[in-house]
Amino acid sequence: MRVPTINGDGPVRLAPLEPAQVTEAYVGWLNDPVVTRFTEVSAGQTLQSARAYVENTVTSPDSALWAIHFDGTHVGNIRLTHIRRRHARAEVALIVGSRPHWGRGIASAAVVLVTDFAFASLRLHKLSAGIFAPNVASRRCFEKAGYFHDAILKDHAWFEGAFCDVLQMARLAPPSSPSSPHAPTEANR
Ligand SMILES: CC(C)(COP(=O)(O)OP(=O)(O)OC[C@H]1O[C@@H](n2cnc3c(N)ncnc32)[C@H](O)[C@@H]1OP(=O)(O)O)[C@@H](O)C(=O)NCCC(=O)NCCS
């Protein structure tokens, strides 16, 4: 789906991602085993495969994809997938591919921006994120954005020579949100 630019109060901005923005540096993130160790990104990514992924995602009605910019530099991506209108839910995932940018609060800010957008503009009710249990930094990002522990998927991913659990974290729309059963409608206003 086509998405708007989302500006926050700080240096993190989310901008629609286009296939042409996939550079060699971008492909380098996807082929960096330190970046991808907690993800399901396949090894051996190329400019062609990465551009095809972006093209498929931005043209899918069930997905939304943004580049994460920090002070104007493209440092990663964040996406919504499995957008289910009938059930008002979607899944969130992100990658800060530029390792020198880790630990600056960028992922935390991006999760907050996309979460607010999903509830306010897409009128979703529930967002979920699947996080490899050892991925402490990612868990912390989502906790800080108000996500709770929704479920544990036992031995759900292969991580460095053994299966690991995947933690499903989730957040529900606030009561004032358009999707909430508590929000005023024409019928109950
Ligand atoms: C995980 C990832 C998203 C974190 O991005 P980031 O921009 O560095 O995260 P932030 O700077 O917002 O930090 C998030 C929190 O995790 C903490 N943290 C960061 N690294 C940590 C680590 N190794 N151990 C424990 N906590 C850590 C930070 O201190 C911060 O918490 P705080 O604000 O309470 O201090 C990023 O490293 C990344 O994209 N990694 C590769 C792909 C990936 O794992 N994606 C997530 C899949 S669900």
The ligand as a Gaussian input file, in Angstrom:
#p B3LYP/6-31G(d) Opt

LIG

0 1
 C       17.333000      -4.690000      17.682000
 C       17.387000      -3.301000      17.022000
 C       16.071000      -3.064000      16.295000
 C       17.587000      -2.241000      18.096000
 O       17.715000      -0.996000      17.435000
 P       18.354000       0.278000      18.173000
 O       18.035000       1.478000      17.353000
 O       19.777000      -0.008000      18.471000
 O       17.511000       0.281000      19.526000
 P       17.412000       1.469000      20.573000
 O       18.624000       2.341000      20.492000
 O       16.067000       2.109000      20.370000
 O       17.499000       0.663000      21.945000
 C       16.453000      -0.122000      22.436000
 C       16.695000      -0.507000      23.881000
 O       17.458000      -1.728000      23.906000
 C       18.578000      -1.561000      24.742000
 N       19.648000      -2.351000      24.187000
 C       20.304000      -2.131000      23.034000
 N       21.197000      -3.122000      22.836000
 C       21.066000      -3.973000      23.876000
 C       21.689000      -5.196000      24.230000
 N       22.633000      -5.745000      23.468000
 N       21.321000      -5.799000      25.383000
 C       20.373000      -5.245000      26.156000
 N       19.719000      -4.091000      25.858000
 C       20.081000      -3.474000      24.742000
 C       18.866000      -0.086000      24.713000
 O       19.630000       0.287000      25.857000
 C       17.467000       0.497000      24.708000
 O       16.877000       0.462000      25.985000
 P       16.878000       1.754000      26.956000
 O       16.306000       2.894000      26.150000
 O       16.050000       1.324000      28.086000
 O       18.323000       1.999000      27.311000
 C       18.574000      -3.196000      16.028000
 O       19.744000      -3.552000      16.717000
 C       18.420000      -4.101000      14.830000
 O       17.739000      -3.738000      13.875000
 N       19.040000      -5.269000      14.859000
 C       19.015000      -6.181000      13.725000
 C       17.638000      -6.668000      13.283000
 C       16.718000      -7.012000      14.410000
 O       17.078000      -7.661000      15.373000
 N       15.469000      -6.571000      14.235000
 C       14.414000      -6.821000      15.177000
 C       13.672000      -8.060000      14.791000
 S       12.232000      -8.228000      15.814000

